[in-house]
Amino acid sequence: MKGLLTKISNQIIKRCRAKINKDDMLEGDVEKCMLDLDESIACCKEWKIICLKMQGLIKKYSSRKGWSLDDDETIFAENEAFI
């Protein structure tokens, strides 16, 4: 499960990078660039919130033990670095 979540995290970063246009930055469209950066940061933060919320629901309603994101923050390490 952690491998899948890490791959999804990496895909989110890839899409955020594609959204941020370096030409806008260099041509002086600062407002658009700042908006793109803010949206990318919000997306990465929201992804982590969603994962942790779902983990809480799984723990609450599942009889299986052992699946936890608390012990392994590496899933979000690249997202945190990107932010």
C-alpha positions as CSV (number, residue, x, y, z in Angstrom):
1,M,0.0,0.0,0.0
2,K,2.8,2.4,0.9
3,G,4.4,1.8,-2.6
4,L,1.2,2.8,-4.3
5,L,0.8,5.9,-2.2
6,T,4.3,7.0,-2.9
7,K,3.7,6.6,-6.6
8,I,0.6,8.7,-6.3
9,S,2.6,11.3,-4.4
10,N,5.2,11.4,-7.2
11,Q,2.5,11.8,-9.8
12,I,1.0,14.7,-8.0
13,I,4.4,16.4,-7.9
14,K,4.9,15.7,-11.6
15,R,1.6,17.4,-12.4
16,C,2.3,20.3,-10.2
17,R,5.7,20.8,-11.9
18,A,4.0,20.8,-15.3
19,K,1.5,23.5,-14.0
20,I,4.3,25.9,-13.0
21,N,5.5,27.6,-16.1
22,K,9.0,28.9,-16.0
23,D,8.4,31.2,-18.9
24,D,5.7,33.0,-17.0
25,M,8.2,33.6,-14.2
26,L,10.9,34.9,-16.6
27,E,8.5,37.1,-18.6
28,G,7.3,38.8,-15.5
29,D,3.8,37.3,-15.0
30,V,4.4,37.1,-11.3
31,E,0.7,36.9,-10.3
32,K,0.1,33.8,-12.4
33,C,3.3,32.2,-11.2
34,M,2.4,32.9,-7.6
35,L,-1.1,31.5,-8.1
36,D,0.4,28.3,-9.7
37,L,2.8,27.9,-6.8
38,D,0.1,28.4,-4.2
39,E,-2.2,25.9,-5.9
40,S,0.7,23.3,-6.1
41,I,1.5,23.8,-2.4
42,A,-2.2,23.4,-1.5
43,C,-2.5,20.3,-3.6
44,C,0.4,18.6,-1.9
45,K,-0.8,19.6,1.6
46,E,-4.3,18.4,0.8
47,W,-3.0,15.0,-0.5
48,K,-1.3,14.4,2.9
49,I,-4.4,15.4,4.8
50,I,-6.6,13.0,2.7
51,C,-4.2,10.1,3.2
52,L,-4.0,10.6,7.0
53,K,-7.8,11.0,7.2
54,M,-8.4,7.8,5.3
55,Q,-5.8,6.0,7.5
56,G,-7.9,7.1,10.5
57,L,-11.0,5.7,9.0
58,I,-9.3,2.5,8.1
59,K,-8.0,2.1,11.7
60,K,-11.4,2.9,13.1
61,Y,-13.5,0.5,11.0
62,S,-11.1,-2.2,10.1
63,S,-10.4,-5.3,12.1
64,R,-7.0,-5.7,10.5
65,K,-4.1,-4.2,12.3
66,G,-0.7,-3.1,11.1
67,W,-1.4,-0.6,8.3
68,S,-0.1,2.8,9.4
69,L,1.3,5.9,7.8
70,D,2.3,7.2,11.2
71,D,5.4,5.1,11.3
72,D,6.6,5.9,7.8
73,E,6.6,9.6,6.7
74,T,8.7,8.7,3.6
75,I,5.4,8.6,1.6
76,F,5.2,12.4,2.0
77,A,9.0,13.2,2.0
78,E,9.1,14.2,-1.6
79,N,5.9,16.2,-1.3
80,E,7.4,18.1,1.7
81,A,10.6,18.7,-0.2
82,F,8.6,20.0,-3.2
83,I,6.6,22.3,-1.0
